[in-house]
Amino acid sequence: MTGALRQPGGILLVSCYELGHQPLGVAWPRAFLERAGYAPETLDLAVEPFDADKARRARIVAISVPMHTALRLGVRAAERVRCVNATCRIVFYGLYALLNAEYLRAHGADAVLGGELEQELVALVRHWDAGGEPAIEPRPALERLPFPPPSRVGLPALTRYASLARGRDLVPAGYVEASRGCLHTCLHCPVPAVYGGRFFIVPRDVVLTDIRGLVAAGAGHITFGDPDFLNGPGHAVKLVRALHDEFPHVSYDFTAKIEHVLEQQRLFPEFGATGCAFVVSAVESLSDTVLTHLDKGHTKADVIVALAILRAAGIPLRPSFVPFTPWSTLDDYLELLSFVAAEGLIDHVDPVQYTIRLLIPPGSLLLSRPAIRPFLGAVDPAAFTYRWTHPDPRMDELQREASALVERAARASDDAWTTFYRLRALAEERAALPPTAGGVAPPPERPIPARLTEPWFC
Protein backbone atom coordinates (compact mmCIF):
# COMPACT_ATOMS: atom_id res chain seq x y z
CA MET A 1 0.00 0.00 0.00
CA THR A 2 1.43 3.36 -1.00
CA GLY A 3 -0.86 5.42 1.19
CA ALA A 4 -4.46 5.92 2.18
CA LEU A 5 -7.03 4.77 -0.34
CA ARG A 6 -8.36 7.54 -2.55
CA GLN A 7 -12.06 8.23 -2.73
CA PRO A 8 -14.12 5.80 -4.84
CA GLY A 9 -15.62 6.95 -8.10
CA GLY A 10 -12.52 7.44 -10.20
CA ILE A 11 -12.09 3.93 -11.59
CA LEU A 12 -14.82 1.46 -12.53
CA LEU A 13 -13.94 -2.19 -13.23
CA VAL A 14 -16.61 -3.93 -15.30
CA SER A 15 -17.14 -7.66 -15.78
CA CYS A 16 -19.63 -8.91 -18.35
CA TYR A 17 -19.42 -12.69 -18.15
CA GLU A 18 -17.03 -15.15 -16.51
CA LEU A 19 -18.56 -18.58 -17.05
CA GLY A 20 -21.09 -17.99 -14.28
CA HIS A 21 -18.43 -17.40 -11.64
CA GLN A 22 -17.85 -14.45 -9.34
CA PRO A 23 -15.48 -12.46 -11.56
CA LEU A 24 -11.82 -12.91 -10.77
CA GLY A 25 -11.26 -10.67 -13.79
CA VAL A 26 -12.20 -7.65 -11.68
CA ALA A 27 -11.20 -8.98 -8.24
CA TRP A 28 -7.51 -9.23 -9.16
CA PRO A 29 -7.16 -5.84 -10.88
CA ARG A 30 -9.00 -4.33 -7.93
CA ALA A 31 -6.44 -5.81 -5.54
CA PHE A 32 -3.51 -4.38 -7.52
CA LEU A 33 -5.17 -0.96 -7.74
CA GLU A 34 -5.97 -0.95 -4.01
CA ARG A 35 -2.35 -1.82 -3.23
CA ALA A 36 -1.37 1.21 -5.33
CA GLY A 37 -3.63 3.48 -3.29
CA TYR A 38 -6.77 3.56 -5.45
CA ALA A 39 -10.34 2.67 -4.46
CA PRO A 40 -11.97 1.28 -7.62
CA GLU A 41 -15.62 0.40 -7.88
CA THR A 42 -16.86 -2.76 -9.58
CA LEU A 43 -19.85 -3.79 -11.67
CA ASP A 44 -20.72 -7.32 -12.81
CA LEU A 45 -23.20 -7.07 -15.65
CA ALA A 46 -23.72 -10.84 -15.60
CA VAL A 47 -25.79 -10.48 -12.43
CA GLU A 48 -26.18 -6.72 -11.86
CA PRO A 49 -28.01 -4.07 -13.90
CA PHE A 50 -26.02 -1.38 -15.64
CA ASP A 51 -25.34 1.33 -13.05
CA ALA A 52 -25.40 4.69 -14.83
CA ASP A 53 -24.36 6.54 -11.67
CA LYS A 54 -21.16 4.50 -11.34
CA ALA A 55 -20.43 5.05 -15.02
CA ARG A 56 -21.02 8.81 -14.79
CA ARG A 57 -18.61 9.36 -11.94
CA ALA A 58 -15.79 7.26 -13.41
CA ARG A 59 -12.85 8.88 -15.12
CA ILE A 60 -11.57 5.45 -16.19
CA VAL A 61 -13.75 2.44 -17.06
CA ALA A 62 -11.85 -0.84 -17.49
CA ILE A 63 -13.83 -3.68 -19.04
CA SER A 64 -12.76 -7.31 -18.55
CA VAL A 65 -13.10 -9.48 -21.68
CA PRO A 66 -11.52 -12.90 -21.02
CA MET A 67 -13.68 -14.69 -23.61
CA HIS A 68 -15.69 -14.13 -26.78
CA THR A 69 -19.08 -13.80 -25.06
CA ALA A 70 -17.65 -11.27 -22.62
CA LEU A 71 -16.19 -9.23 -25.48
CA ARG A 72 -19.49 -8.99 -27.33
CA LEU A 73 -21.21 -7.87 -24.12
CA GLY A 74 -18.30 -5.60 -23.24
CA VAL A 75 -18.55 -3.62 -26.46
CA ARG A 76 -22.22 -2.98 -25.74
CA ALA A 77 -21.33 -1.96 -22.19
CA ALA A 78 -18.76 0.53 -23.52
CA GLU A 79 -21.43 2.07 -25.74
CA ARG A 80 -23.71 2.53 -22.72
CA VAL A 81 -20.85 4.08 -20.75
CA ARG A 82 -20.18 6.55 -23.56
CA CYS A 83 -23.85 7.55 -23.60
CA VAL A 84 -23.71 8.71 -19.99
CA ASN A 85 -20.03 9.69 -19.75
CA ALA A 86 -18.48 10.96 -22.96
CA THR A 87 -15.18 12.04 -21.42
CA CYS A 88 -14.04 8.98 -19.48
CA ARG A 89 -11.16 6.76 -20.64
CA ILE A 90 -12.17 3.22 -21.64
CA VAL A 91 -9.81 0.27 -21.30
CA PHE A 92 -10.47 -3.25 -22.54
CA TYR A 93 -8.37 -5.98 -20.97
CA GLY A 94 -8.11 -9.77 -21.18
CA LEU A 95 -7.45 -12.50 -23.74
CA TYR A 96 -10.06 -11.40 -26.24
CA ALA A 97 -9.13 -7.73 -25.88
CA LEU A 98 -5.68 -8.32 -27.30
CA LEU A 99 -6.95 -10.58 -30.09
CA ASN A 100 -9.34 -7.83 -31.18
CA ALA A 101 -7.21 -4.81 -30.31
CA GLU A 102 -7.38 -3.28 -33.80
CA TYR A 103 -11.18 -3.21 -33.79
CA LEU A 104 -11.41 -1.96 -30.21
CA ARG A 105 -8.93 0.87 -30.77
CA ALA A 106 -10.79 1.89 -33.93
CA HIS A 107 -14.08 1.97 -32.00
CA GLY A 108 -13.19 4.13 -29.06
CA ALA A 109 -10.98 2.13 -26.71
CA ASP A 110 -8.28 4.32 -25.21
CA ALA A 111 -6.12 1.33 -24.32
CA VAL A 112 -6.08 -2.47 -24.68
CA LEU A 113 -4.22 -4.72 -22.23
CA GLY A 114 -3.67 -8.48 -21.98
CA GLY A 115 -1.58 -11.21 -20.42
CA GLU A 116 -0.21 -10.47 -16.96
CA LEU A 117 -1.79 -7.06 -17.18
CA GLU A 118 -2.55 -5.81 -13.68
CA GLN A 119 0.62 -3.79 -13.11
CA GLU A 120 0.30 -2.28 -16.58
CA LEU A 121 -3.23 -1.21 -15.66
CA VAL A 122 -1.92 0.47 -12.50
CA ALA A 123 0.84 2.17 -14.52
CA LEU A 124 -1.69 3.34 -17.09
CA VAL A 125 -3.94 4.86 -14.41
CA ARG A 126 -0.96 6.69 -12.90
CA HIS A 127 0.11 7.88 -16.35
CA TRP A 128 -3.33 9.33 -17.07
CA ASP A 129 -3.58 10.82 -13.60
CA ALA A 130 -0.32 12.63 -14.29
CA GLY A 131 -1.81 14.14 -17.44
CA GLY A 132 -0.18 11.81 -19.95
CA GLU A 133 -1.74 10.49 -23.12
CA PRO A 134 -2.15 6.75 -23.84
CA ALA A 135 1.30 5.32 -24.44
CA ILE A 136 0.85 1.56 -24.13
CA GLU A 137 0.57 -0.24 -27.46
CA PRO A 138 -1.51 -3.44 -27.41
CA ARG A 139 0.90 -6.26 -26.60
CA PRO A 140 0.97 -9.21 -24.19
CA ALA A 141 2.39 -8.40 -20.78
CA LEU A 142 4.41 -11.48 -19.84
CA GLU A 143 6.33 -10.47 -16.74
CA ARG A 144 5.86 -12.40 -13.48
CA LEU A 145 3.67 -10.42 -11.07
CA PRO A 146 3.85 -9.98 -7.27
CA PHE A 147 0.31 -11.23 -6.65
CA PRO A 148 -1.81 -9.93 -3.80
CA PRO A 149 -4.90 -11.98 -2.91
CA PRO A 150 -7.85 -10.97 -5.12
CA SER A 151 -10.09 -8.28 -3.62
CA ARG A 152 -13.72 -9.42 -3.76
CA VAL A 153 -15.09 -6.53 -1.71
CA GLY A 154 -18.33 -5.25 -3.13
CA LEU A 155 -18.92 -8.14 -5.52
CA PRO A 156 -22.34 -9.83 -5.45
CA ALA A 157 -22.72 -12.81 -3.11
CA LEU A 158 -21.66 -16.28 -4.25
CA THR A 159 -25.30 -17.35 -4.25
CA ARG A 160 -25.77 -15.11 -7.33
CA TYR A 161 -23.35 -17.29 -9.28
CA ALA A 162 -22.88 -20.88 -10.41
CA SER A 163 -23.34 -23.57 -7.77
CA LEU A 164 -22.32 -27.20 -7.59
CA ALA A 165 -25.40 -29.33 -8.15
CA ARG A 166 -24.96 -32.48 -6.09
CA GLY A 167 -28.12 -34.56 -6.08
CA ARG A 168 -30.89 -32.23 -4.95
CA ASP A 169 -28.47 -29.89 -3.20
CA LEU A 170 -26.96 -26.69 -4.58
CA VAL A 171 -23.59 -25.83 -3.07
CA PRO A 172 -22.20 -22.29 -3.60
CA ALA A 173 -19.02 -22.49 -5.68
CA GLY A 174 -15.96 -20.25 -5.50
CA TYR A 175 -13.59 -19.69 -8.41
CA VAL A 176 -9.81 -19.29 -8.05
CA GLU A 177 -6.75 -19.56 -10.26
CA ALA A 178 -3.52 -21.26 -9.21
CA SER A 179 -1.74 -20.41 -12.46
CA ARG A 180 -2.26 -18.24 -15.53
CA GLY A 181 -1.31 -18.90 -19.14
CA CYS A 182 -0.51 -22.37 -20.47
CA LEU A 183 2.50 -24.42 -21.55
CA HIS A 184 0.63 -25.76 -24.57
CA THR A 185 -0.21 -24.28 -27.95
CA CYS A 186 -3.50 -25.82 -29.10
CA LEU A 187 -4.20 -23.87 -32.27
CA HIS A 188 -7.86 -22.99 -31.62
CA CYS A 189 -7.31 -21.77 -28.05
CA PRO A 190 -6.94 -18.04 -27.33
CA VAL A 191 -4.47 -18.60 -24.47
CA PRO A 192 -1.38 -19.51 -26.55
CA ALA A 193 -2.15 -16.67 -28.97
CA VAL A 194 -1.45 -14.32 -26.06
CA TYR A 195 0.87 -16.30 -23.77
CA GLY A 196 2.92 -18.12 -26.43
CA GLY A 197 3.35 -21.29 -24.38
CA ARG A 198 4.23 -19.57 -21.09
CA PHE A 199 2.47 -19.92 -17.76
CA PHE A 200 2.83 -18.24 -14.38
CA ILE A 201 2.31 -19.83 -10.97
CA VAL A 202 0.27 -17.95 -8.39
CA PRO A 203 1.92 -18.44 -4.97
CA ARG A 204 0.20 -21.09 -2.87
CA ASP A 205 -0.37 -18.79 0.09
CA VAL A 206 -2.15 -16.27 -2.18
CA VAL A 207 -4.47 -18.96 -3.56
CA LEU A 208 -5.19 -20.35 -0.10
CA THR A 209 -5.94 -16.88 1.28
CA ASP A 210 -8.45 -16.41 -1.52
CA ILE A 211 -10.00 -19.82 -0.82
CA ARG A 212 -10.35 -19.02 2.88
CA GLY A 213 -12.26 -15.87 2.03
CA LEU A 214 -14.53 -17.76 -0.36
CA VAL A 215 -15.27 -20.48 2.20
CA ALA A 216 -16.01 -17.81 4.80
CA ALA A 217 -18.43 -16.32 2.24
CA GLY A 218 -20.26 -19.65 1.97
CA ALA A 219 -18.41 -21.63 -0.71
CA GLY A 220 -18.61 -25.40 -0.29
CA HIS A 221 -16.91 -26.10 -3.61
CA ILE A 222 -13.91 -24.56 -5.36
CA THR A 223 -13.26 -24.43 -9.09
CA PHE A 224 -9.60 -24.12 -10.03
CA GLY A 225 -10.07 -22.12 -13.21
CA ASP A 226 -6.53 -22.44 -14.58
CA PRO A 227 -6.40 -23.15 -18.33
CA ASP A 228 -4.67 -26.35 -17.22
CA PHE A 229 -4.30 -27.12 -13.52
CA LEU A 230 -1.64 -29.74 -14.24
CA ASN A 231 0.80 -27.47 -16.03
CA GLY A 232 2.42 -27.38 -12.59
CA PRO A 233 1.49 -30.77 -11.07
CA GLY A 234 3.56 -30.34 -7.90
CA HIS A 235 1.96 -26.97 -7.23
CA ALA A 236 -1.49 -28.48 -7.86
CA VAL A 237 -1.01 -31.40 -5.48
CA LYS A 238 0.27 -29.20 -2.66
CA LEU A 239 -2.72 -26.90 -3.08
CA VAL A 240 -5.37 -29.60 -2.94
CA ARG A 241 -3.66 -31.23 0.06
CA ALA A 242 -3.72 -27.90 1.89
CA LEU A 243 -7.33 -27.29 0.83
CA HIS A 244 -8.41 -30.71 2.06
CA ASP A 245 -6.47 -30.46 5.31
CA GLU A 246 -8.05 -27.12 6.20
CA PHE A 247 -11.52 -27.66 4.71
CA PRO A 248 -12.17 -31.42 4.37
CA HIS A 249 -15.85 -30.77 3.58
CA VAL A 250 -15.04 -28.59 0.54
CA SER A 251 -14.93 -30.30 -2.86
CA TYR A 252 -13.19 -29.00 -5.96
CA ASP A 253 -12.87 -29.39 -9.71
CA PHE A 254 -10.21 -28.48 -12.25
CA THR A 255 -9.42 -28.50 -15.95
CA ALA A 256 -6.63 -30.65 -17.42
CA LYS A 257 -5.56 -31.77 -20.86
CA ILE A 258 -6.10 -35.42 -21.77
CA GLU A 259 -2.34 -35.83 -22.21
CA HIS A 260 -1.80 -34.56 -18.65
CA VAL A 261 -4.27 -37.11 -17.30
CA LEU A 262 -2.12 -39.80 -18.90
CA GLU A 263 1.20 -38.26 -17.85
CA GLN A 264 0.14 -37.60 -14.24
CA GLN A 265 -2.09 -40.63 -13.70
CA ARG A 266 -0.32 -41.46 -10.43
CA LEU A 267 -1.81 -38.27 -8.91
CA PHE A 268 -5.46 -39.02 -9.54
CA PRO A 269 -6.05 -41.42 -6.64
CA GLU A 270 -5.02 -38.57 -4.33
CA PHE A 271 -7.24 -36.12 -6.18
CA GLY A 272 -10.11 -38.55 -5.72
CA ALA A 273 -9.36 -38.96 -2.02
CA THR A 274 -9.16 -35.20 -1.39
CA GLY A 275 -12.56 -34.28 -2.79
CA CYS A 276 -12.21 -33.82 -6.55
CA ALA A 277 -15.82 -33.78 -7.78
CA PHE A 278 -14.94 -33.96 -11.48
CA VAL A 279 -12.30 -33.05 -14.06
CA VAL A 280 -13.06 -30.96 -17.12
CA SER A 281 -11.07 -31.76 -20.23
CA ALA A 282 -11.22 -30.23 -23.70
CA VAL A 283 -11.60 -33.47 -25.63
CA GLU A 284 -12.91 -31.43 -28.59
CA SER A 285 -13.29 -34.37 -31.00
CA LEU A 286 -12.86 -38.12 -31.37
CA SER A 287 -11.57 -37.69 -34.92
CA ASP A 288 -7.81 -38.03 -35.03
CA THR A 289 -7.87 -35.91 -38.19
CA VAL A 290 -9.55 -33.02 -36.38
CA LEU A 291 -7.34 -33.43 -33.32
CA THR A 292 -4.25 -33.22 -35.51
CA HIS A 293 -5.49 -30.05 -37.22
CA LEU A 294 -6.11 -28.46 -33.81
CA ASP A 295 -2.74 -29.67 -32.49
CA LYS A 296 -4.50 -31.00 -29.38
CA GLY A 297 -1.75 -33.40 -28.36
CA HIS A 298 -4.02 -36.41 -27.85
CA THR A 299 -5.85 -39.06 -29.85
CA LYS A 300 -9.16 -40.88 -29.52
CA ALA A 301 -7.26 -43.80 -27.98
CA ASP A 302 -5.83 -41.41 -25.36
CA VAL A 303 -9.34 -40.26 -24.44
CA ILE A 304 -10.35 -43.86 -23.72
CA VAL A 305 -7.28 -44.37 -21.51
CA ALA A 306 -7.85 -41.09 -19.65
CA LEU A 307 -11.46 -42.05 -19.00
CA ALA A 308 -10.30 -45.33 -17.45
CA ILE A 309 -7.72 -43.53 -15.27
CA LEU A 310 -10.33 -41.13 -13.92
CA ARG A 311 -12.89 -43.86 -13.31
CA ALA A 312 -10.35 -45.91 -11.38
CA ALA A 313 -9.79 -42.86 -9.14
CA GLY A 314 -13.56 -42.36 -8.71
CA ILE A 315 -13.51 -39.03 -10.55
CA PRO A 316 -16.04 -38.26 -13.31
CA LEU A 317 -14.83 -36.74 -16.57
CA ARG A 318 -16.81 -33.80 -17.92
CA PRO A 319 -15.59 -33.42 -21.51
CA SER A 320 -16.03 -30.35 -23.67
CA PHE A 321 -16.29 -30.62 -27.44
CA VAL A 322 -15.96 -28.61 -30.63
CA PRO A 323 -17.90 -30.98 -32.90
CA PHE A 324 -18.22 -28.53 -35.80
CA THR A 325 -14.92 -27.77 -37.54
CA PRO A 326 -14.11 -27.66 -41.26
CA TRP A 327 -12.59 -31.13 -40.97
CA SER A 328 -15.40 -32.79 -38.97
CA THR A 329 -17.74 -35.11 -40.87
CA LEU A 330 -21.29 -36.19 -40.25
CA ASP A 331 -19.92 -39.63 -39.45
CA ASP A 332 -17.66 -38.02 -36.83
CA TYR A 333 -20.69 -36.38 -35.22
CA LEU A 334 -22.61 -39.66 -35.10
CA GLU A 335 -19.55 -41.44 -33.71
CA LEU A 336 -19.24 -38.82 -30.96
CA LEU A 337 -22.86 -39.35 -29.92
CA SER A 338 -22.46 -43.13 -30.01
CA PHE A 339 -19.33 -42.88 -27.86
CA VAL A 340 -21.06 -40.69 -25.28
CA ALA A 341 -23.96 -43.14 -25.03
CA ALA A 342 -21.78 -46.26 -24.92
CA GLU A 343 -19.49 -44.83 -22.24
CA GLY A 344 -22.36 -43.69 -20.01
CA LEU A 345 -21.42 -40.02 -20.39
CA ILE A 346 -24.81 -38.53 -21.30
CA ASP A 347 -25.20 -36.92 -17.89
CA HIS A 348 -21.57 -35.75 -17.94
CA VAL A 349 -21.94 -33.59 -21.06
CA ASP A 350 -23.96 -30.38 -21.09
CA PRO A 351 -26.03 -30.48 -24.31
CA VAL A 352 -24.61 -27.16 -25.51
CA GLN A 353 -21.33 -29.00 -26.05
CA TYR A 354 -22.87 -30.83 -29.02
CA THR A 355 -23.46 -27.51 -30.80
CA ILE A 356 -20.12 -25.72 -30.53
CA ARG A 357 -18.73 -24.39 -33.81
CA LEU A 358 -15.03 -23.61 -34.18
CA LEU A 359 -14.36 -19.95 -33.40
CA ILE A 360 -11.49 -18.31 -35.27
CA PRO A 361 -10.88 -14.87 -33.77
CA PRO A 362 -8.40 -12.38 -35.19
CA GLY A 363 -4.97 -13.39 -33.90
CA SER A 364 -5.86 -17.10 -33.73
CA LEU A 365 -2.90 -19.41 -34.28
CA LEU A 366 -5.08 -21.37 -36.70
CA LEU A 367 -4.71 -18.54 -39.19
CA SER A 368 -1.05 -19.47 -39.66
CA ARG A 369 -1.92 -22.97 -40.92
CA PRO A 370 -2.57 -23.71 -44.61
CA ALA A 371 -5.19 -26.34 -43.70
CA ILE A 372 -7.76 -23.69 -42.70
CA ARG A 373 -7.42 -21.54 -45.82
CA PRO A 374 -9.75 -23.46 -48.20
CA PHE A 375 -12.66 -22.90 -45.79
CA LEU A 376 -11.89 -19.41 -44.53
CA GLY A 377 -13.97 -16.39 -45.43
CA ALA A 378 -13.53 -12.76 -44.49
CA VAL A 379 -13.17 -11.54 -40.96
CA ASP A 380 -16.36 -10.16 -39.42
CA PRO A 381 -14.81 -7.54 -37.14
CA ALA A 382 -18.05 -6.70 -35.34
CA ALA A 383 -18.59 -10.40 -34.52
CA PHE A 384 -14.89 -10.81 -33.58
CA THR A 385 -14.38 -13.90 -35.73
CA TYR A 386 -13.50 -15.11 -39.18
CA ARG A 387 -16.35 -16.67 -41.08
CA TRP A 388 -15.84 -20.18 -42.44
CA THR A 389 -17.99 -22.59 -44.43
CA HIS A 390 -18.07 -26.35 -44.09
CA PRO A 391 -17.44 -28.30 -47.32
CA ASP A 392 -20.49 -30.45 -46.51
CA PRO A 393 -23.56 -28.16 -46.33
CA ARG A 394 -25.32 -30.73 -44.13
CA MET A 395 -22.87 -29.95 -41.30
CA ASP A 396 -23.62 -26.22 -41.28
CA GLU A 397 -27.34 -27.01 -41.38
CA LEU A 398 -26.99 -29.57 -38.58
CA GLN A 399 -25.10 -27.08 -36.42
CA ARG A 400 -27.86 -24.49 -36.79
CA GLU A 401 -30.62 -27.02 -36.10
CA ALA A 402 -28.79 -28.60 -33.16
CA SER A 403 -28.25 -25.16 -31.61
CA ALA A 404 -31.93 -24.31 -31.93
CA LEU A 405 -32.91 -27.69 -30.46
CA VAL A 406 -30.62 -27.23 -27.44
CA GLU A 407 -31.84 -23.67 -26.88
CA ARG A 408 -35.46 -24.87 -26.81
CA ALA A 409 -34.53 -27.70 -24.45
CA ALA A 410 -32.75 -25.30 -22.10
CA ARG A 411 -35.76 -22.96 -21.99
CA ALA A 412 -38.00 -25.92 -21.18
CA SER A 413 -35.53 -27.34 -18.60
CA ASP A 414 -35.57 -30.67 -20.43
CA ASP A 415 -33.60 -33.58 -19.08
CA ALA A 416 -30.12 -33.97 -20.65
CA TRP A 417 -31.06 -37.55 -21.55
CA THR A 418 -34.06 -36.43 -23.61
CA THR A 419 -32.08 -33.67 -25.32
CA PHE A 420 -29.28 -36.10 -26.20
CA TYR A 421 -31.59 -38.55 -27.93
CA ARG A 422 -33.38 -35.77 -29.81
CA LEU A 423 -30.01 -34.59 -31.07
CA ARG A 424 -29.10 -38.13 -32.06
CA ALA A 425 -32.36 -38.52 -33.96
CA LEU A 426 -31.74 -35.21 -35.73
CA ALA A 427 -28.22 -36.25 -36.78
CA GLU A 428 -29.45 -39.63 -38.01
CA GLU A 429 -32.17 -37.92 -40.04
CA ARG A 430 -29.61 -35.60 -41.66
CA ALA A 431 -27.47 -38.63 -42.50
CA ALA A 432 -30.51 -40.44 -43.96
CA LEU A 433 -30.06 -43.27 -41.45
CA PRO A 434 -32.82 -45.22 -39.72
CA PRO A 435 -33.43 -44.07 -36.13
CA THR A 436 -31.44 -45.79 -33.39
CA ALA A 437 -33.40 -48.59 -31.77
CA GLY A 438 -35.43 -47.21 -28.89
CA GLY A 439 -35.71 -43.68 -30.29
CA VAL A 440 -36.27 -40.90 -27.77
CA ALA A 441 -37.21 -42.89 -24.69
CA PRO A 442 -38.29 -41.18 -21.45
CA PRO A 443 -35.29 -40.48 -19.21
CA PRO A 444 -34.71 -43.26 -16.69
CA GLU A 445 -34.44 -42.76 -12.95
CA ARG A 446 -30.71 -42.56 -12.24
CA PRO A 447 -28.23 -40.72 -10.03
CA ILE A 448 -27.07 -37.48 -11.67
CA PRO A 449 -23.33 -36.78 -11.30
CA ALA A 450 -22.12 -33.57 -9.70
CA ARG A 451 -21.96 -30.61 -12.07
CA LEU A 452 -21.84 -26.83 -12.05
CA THR A 453 -25.12 -25.12 -12.83
CA GLU A 454 -23.44 -22.95 -15.50
CA PRO A 455 -23.16 -25.09 -18.65
CA TRP A 456 -20.32 -23.29 -20.47
CA PHE A 457 -16.84 -24.61 -19.90
CA CYS A 458 -14.86 -22.56 -22.38
NUBAKE-98469 format. One record per residue (C-alpha): x, y, z; residue in one letter. Coordinates in steps of 0.5 Angstrom, whole numbers, plus 500, padded with zeros to 3 digits. Last residue first. Layout:
# residues N
XYZA;...
//
This chain:
# residues 458
470455455C;466451460F;459453459W;454450463P;453454469E;450450474T;456446476L;456439476R;456433481A;453426477P;446425477I;444419480P;439415476R;431414474E;431413467P;429419462P;423418457P;426414451A;427418444V;429413439G;429406442G;433403436A;437408433T;433412428P;434410421P;440413417L;439419412A;445423415A;441429417R;436424420E;441421424E;444427426A;437430429L;435423432A;442424436R;440431438L;433428440R;437423444Y;441428448F;436433449T;432427453T;438425457W;440432459A;433433462D;429439459D;429445463S;424448458A;428454456R;435449456A;431445451A;429450446R;436453446E;439446445V;434445439L;436451436A;443450437S;442443434A;439446428E;444451426R;450446427Q;446441423L;445446417E;453448417D;454440417M;449439412R;453444407P;459439407D;465443405P;464447412H;464455411T;468460415W;467467418R;473470422Y;471472429T;470478433F;463479431A;464487429A;470485426P;467480421D;474477418V;473474411A;472467409G;476461411L;475454408F;481453404P;485457408R;484453415I;490447413A;495453411P;496454418R;498461421S;491463422L;490457427L;494461431L;488466433S;490473432G;483475430P;478470432P;477463429I;471460433L;470453432L;463451432R;460449439I;453445438T;454438442Y;457442448Q;451446449V;448439451P;452439458D;456433458V;457429464H;450426464D;450423457I;457420459L;455413460G;461410456E;456407450A;452414450A;458419449V;461414444F;455414440S;454421440L;462422438L;461417433E;455421430L;459427430Y;465424426D;460421421D;457428419L;465430418T;469434422S;475438418W;472445417P;470444425T;464443428F;464438434P;468443439V;467439445F;468439453S;469433457P;466432464R;470427467L;468423473P;473422479I;473415483G;480414482A;479408477A;474412473R;479418472L;485413469I;479409465A;477416462L;484418461A;485411457V;479412453I;481419451V;488417449D;485412444A;482418441K;488422440T;492427444H;496433443G;491438441K;495441435D;488443432L;489440426H;492434429T;485433433L;481434427V;484428424T;484424430D;477425430S;474424437L;473431438S;474437443E;477433449V;478440453A;478436460S;474438466V;475434472V;470432477F;468432484A;476432487C;475431494G;482430497T;481422496A;480423489G;486428488F;490423491E;488417487P;489422481F;496423482L;499417479R;496419473Q;500425472Q;502423464E;496420462L;491426465V;496431463H;495428456E;488429456I;489436458K;487439465A;481443468T;480443476F;474441481D;474442488Y;470439494S;470443501V;468438507H;476437509P;477445509F;484446512E;487439511D;483439504H;485445502L;493444504A;493438500R;489441494V;495446494L;501442495K;498437489V;497443484A;504446486H;507439484G;503438478P;505445475G;502445468N;497441472L;491446473F;491447466D;487454463P;487455471D;480456474G;481452480F;473451482T;472451489I;466448493H;463449499G;463457499A;459461504G;463467504A;468464510A;469459504V;471464499L;475468504G;479462506R;480460498I;483467497D;488466503T;490459500L;491462493V;496467496V;499462500D;500458494R;504463490P;501464483V;505460478I;506464471F;505460464F;508461458R;507457451G;506464447G;502467452Y;497471448V;496467442A;497461447P;491463451V;486464445P;485456444C;484454437H;492452435L;493448442C;500451444T;501448451H;505451457L;499455459C;497462462G;495464469R;497459475S;493457482A;487461479E;480461484V;473461483Y;468460489G;462455489A;456455493P;453448494V;446447491L;443440494D;438436490R;444431488G;450435488R;449441484A;455446485L;453453484S;454458479A;453465481Y;448470485R;449465492T;457467492L;455474494A;455480489P;462484489L;463490494G;470487497V;473481492R;480483493S;484478490P;490476494P;496480492P;501478487F;508480485P;507479478L;512475473R;513479467E;509477460L;505483458A;502482452P;502487447R;497493445P;501500445E;502503452I;503511451A;496513452P;497521454E;500524460G;496528465G;499525471A;493522473D;493519466W;500516467H;498513474R;492510471V;497507466L;502504471A;496501475V;494498469L;501495467E;501492474Q;495488473E;496486466L;500479466E;497478459G;493483456G;492491456L;488495451V;488503451A;483509450D;478504447A;474508442G;472504436H;478504432A;482502438R;477496440L;478494432Y;485493432E;486490439A;481484438N;486479440L;489483445L;482485448A;480477448Y;485475453L;484480458G;483488458Y;479494455F;480501457V;476506457I;478514459R;472518461C;470524457T;463522454A;460519461N;453517460V;452515453C;460513453R;458508458V;453505455R;457504449E;462501453A;457496456A;456494449R;463493447V;463489454G;458484452L;461482445R;468482449L;465477455A;462472450T;469472446H;473471453M;477474458P;474481457V;474485463S;472493462I;476498465A;473505466V;477511468I;474518470R;468515473A;463519476R;458518470R;459510470A;458509477K;451513477D;449509470A;449503474D;448497469F;444492472P;448487476E;448479475V;453478469A;454486469L;459485474D;460492477L;466494481T;469501484E;476503485P;479505491A;486507489Y;493507493G;497502489A;495496494R;488498492E;490498485L;493491485F;487488489A;482491484R;486488478P;485482482W;478482484A;476485477V;477479472G;476474478L;469475477P;464471481Q;463465477H;458464471G;463463466L;466470467E;461475464Y;461482463C;466485468S;467492469V;472496474L;470503475L;476508477I;475515480G;469514484G;472512490P;476516495Q;483515495R;486510499L;491512504A;498511502G;503507498T;500500500M;
//
